[in-house]
Every structure is written in structure tokens, then in C-alpha cells.
């Protein structure tokens, strides 16, 4: 990916704790990741330790039963966790890539849904120290997805690989 674009994203991510910065970041990601645009994902919160995204209950996100599609929920959970890592690890310096995903669906989603990913200060500190001494590190993040009644509808577990771009071989 173009380093200038990544640096621009990194700048916006540093301003994500303001409403304007968060909205700008949301618009950039919707333009930059065409797959996500139809889902109408809204950025609610992005701090060092937490990200929160909302997906609207609209027809484009529905399955054949009229609820939010399983893959849309998985996308929301993955996106929330990945964004949290990008907040803490500069995209211009580190490649953040999902290795695998596991989704436990607990309840059908029939309203807007909100994904919340969190990382503790301790986990972040450990990860930042490890990446200085190792070529690549892996981290597992859990994202909880809730309906409007605050009931958990899914648990998304993602494993991520972080690697310094200078140590990445591009074919």
C-alpha cells in the first residue's frame, strides 16, 4: 500500500478521539475499503484501549430471515478489532493482517448492532515490547457485538499478525 496514504490514515487516527476526527476517519475508511461502504458502519469511539462501531439494521445487511447477516456481523467485529490495532500501531510502520476469525453467534440480530473491542494497557505494553525484538507478533482480540437492547448477539475472536513493513517480503 502507498506509504503516503498510510501516513495520512495514521494522522487521522491520532485525531480519532475528537468527533470531527472520528467522522473524517470513518469517511476515509468507507472510501478506502469499498467492501465496507454498503454496510453503513458508523464509528462511535476509538481510543487507545477501545473501539466501538455500529452497523445499521437495513435491508442491504439482512439475511434471508430478515435479521442482520452473519457475515455482516463478522465484518463489524473484525473491523472493530483491526481498527483498535491500527490506533496503537502506525499503519505506515506496521502491517496489521488478520490471520483467522471465529464467530460465536448467540442471538439473532434484528436491530442496529454495536461492536466493542478492547485491549488492556498491560496487553498493549507487552505487545509493543515484543514487536521491538521479534520479526512478527500475534495477538488475539475479542469483540462483543450487542443489539440495541444491550444483549450480546455475537462474540468475534480474531487473531492478528503485526509485522514491521521493513521485514515484510512482497511478491
C-alpha positions in Angstrom: 0.0 0.0 0.0 1.1 3.6 -0.7 3.1 4.9 2.3 1.7 8.5 1.8 -1.9 7.1 2.2 -0.8 5.1 5.3 0.7 8.2 6.9 -2.4 10.2 6.2 -4.5 7.5 7.9 -2.1 7.5 10.8 -2.6 11.3 11.2 -6.3 10.9 11.2 -6.2 8.1 13.7 -4.3 10.3 16.1 -7.2 12.7 16.0 -9.9 10.0 16.4 -10.8 10.9 19.9 -12.5 14.1 18.7 -15.9 13.9 17.0 -14.6 15.6 13.8 -11.5 13.3 13.6 -13.6 10.2 14.1 -16.1 11.2 11.4 -13.2 12.0 9.0 -11.7 8.6 9.7 -15.0 6.9 9.1 -15.4 8.6 5.7 -11.8 7.7 4.7 -12.3 4.1 5.6 -15.6 3.9 3.7 -13.9 5.3 0.6 -10.8 3.3 1.0 -12.4 -0.1 1.7 -15.2 -0.3 -0.9 -16.4 -3.7 0.6 -17.5 -1.9 3.8 -19.3 1.0 2.2 -22.7 -0.7 1.7 -22.8 -1.8 5.4 -23.0 1.9 6.6 -20.7 1.3 9.5 -20.6 4.2 11.9 -17.5 4.9 14.1 -18.7 5.6 17.7 -15.4 5.6 19.6 -11.7 5.0 19.0 -9.3 5.3 21.9 -6.0 3.5 22.8 -7.9 0.8 24.6 -11.3 0.6 23.0 -13.1 0.8 19.6 -16.8 0.9 19.1 -18.6 0.7 15.7 -22.3 0.5 14.8 -23.9 -1.2 11.9 -27.4 -0.2 10.9 -30.2 -2.7 10.6 -31.0 -2.1 7.0 -32.0 -4.2 4.0 -28.5 -4.4 2.5 -27.3 -6.0 5.7 -30.1 -8.6 6.0 -30.1 -12.3 5.6 -33.0 -14.4 4.2 -34.7 -14.3 7.6 -34.7 -10.5 7.9 -32.0 -10.3 10.6 -28.5 -8.9 10.1 -26.5 -11.3 8.1 -23.9 -13.4 9.9 -21.1 -12.2 7.6 -22.0 -8.6 8.2 -21.7 -9.2 11.9 -18.4 -10.9 11.5 -17.2 -8.0 9.3 -18.2 -5.5 12.0 -16.3 -7.4 14.7 -13.2 -7.8 12.6 -13.2 -4.2 11.6 -13.6 -3.0 15.2 -10.6 -5.1 16.4 -8.4 -4.2 13.4 -9.1 -0.5 13.9 -8.1 -0.8 17.5 -4.8 -2.3 16.5 -4.3 0.4 13.8 -4.9 3.0 16.6 -1.9 1.6 18.5 0.4 0.6 15.7 1.2 3.1 12.9 -0.1 1.7 9.6 2.9 3.3 7.9 5.3 1.3 10.0 3.4 -2.0 10.7 1.5 -4.4 8.6 -1.6 -5.4 10.5 -3.2 -8.5 9.0 -5.9 -10.9 10.3 -4.8 -14.5 10.4 -8.1 -16.0 11.4 -11.5 -15.3 12.7 -14.0 -17.3 14.8 -17.6 -16.2 15.4 -20.0 -17.4 18.1 -23.5 -16.3 17.3 -25.6 -16.1 20.4 -28.8 -14.4 19.3 -30.3 -13.2 16.1 -29.7 -9.5 15.4 -32.9 -7.7 14.5 -31.8 -4.1 15.4 -28.8 -1.9 14.9 -25.7 -3.6 16.3 -22.7 -2.3 18.1 -19.3 -3.9 18.2 -16.9 -3.2 21.1 -13.3 -4.3 21.0 -11.0 -3.6 23.9 -7.3 -4.1 24.8 -5.8 -3.6 28.2 -2.8 -1.4 28.9 -0.9 -4.4 30.0 -1.5 -6.3 26.8 -0.6 -3.3 24.7 2.6 -2.8 26.6 3.6 -6.5 26.2 2.8 -6.4 22.5 4.8 -3.2 21.9 7.8 -4.6 23.7 7.6 -7.9 21.8 7.4 -6.3 18.4 10.7 -4.4 19.1 12.6 -7.7 19.5 10.7 -10.1 17.2 10.1 -10.1 13.4 6.4 -10.6 13.9 3.9 -10.9 16.7 0.5 -12.4 17.0 -2.4 -11.1 19.2 -5.9 -12.4 19.8 -8.6 -9.9 20.3 -12.3 -10.4 21.3 -15.1 -8.2 20.0 -18.5 -8.3 21.6 -21.5 -7.4 19.4 -24.6 -6.1 21.1 -28.1 -5.3 19.8 -30.0 -2.1 20.8 -31.3 -3.8 24.0 -27.7 -4.3 25.1 -28.0 -8.1 24.6 -24.9 -9.8 23.3 -25.6 -11.2 19.9 -22.1 -12.4 18.9 -18.5 -12.9 20.1 -15.9 -12.5 17.4 -12.4 -13.7 18.1 -9.7 -12.6 15.7 -6.0 -13.4 15.6 -3.8 -10.7 14.1 -0.2 -10.7 12.9 1.8 -7.5 13.3 5.0 -7.1 11.3 7.3 -4.2 10.6 6.9 -3.3 6.9 10.7 -3.3 6.5 10.6 -7.1 7.4 7.8 -7.9 5.0 8.5 -9.6 1.7 6.2 -8.6 -1.1 6.0 -10.9 -4.0 
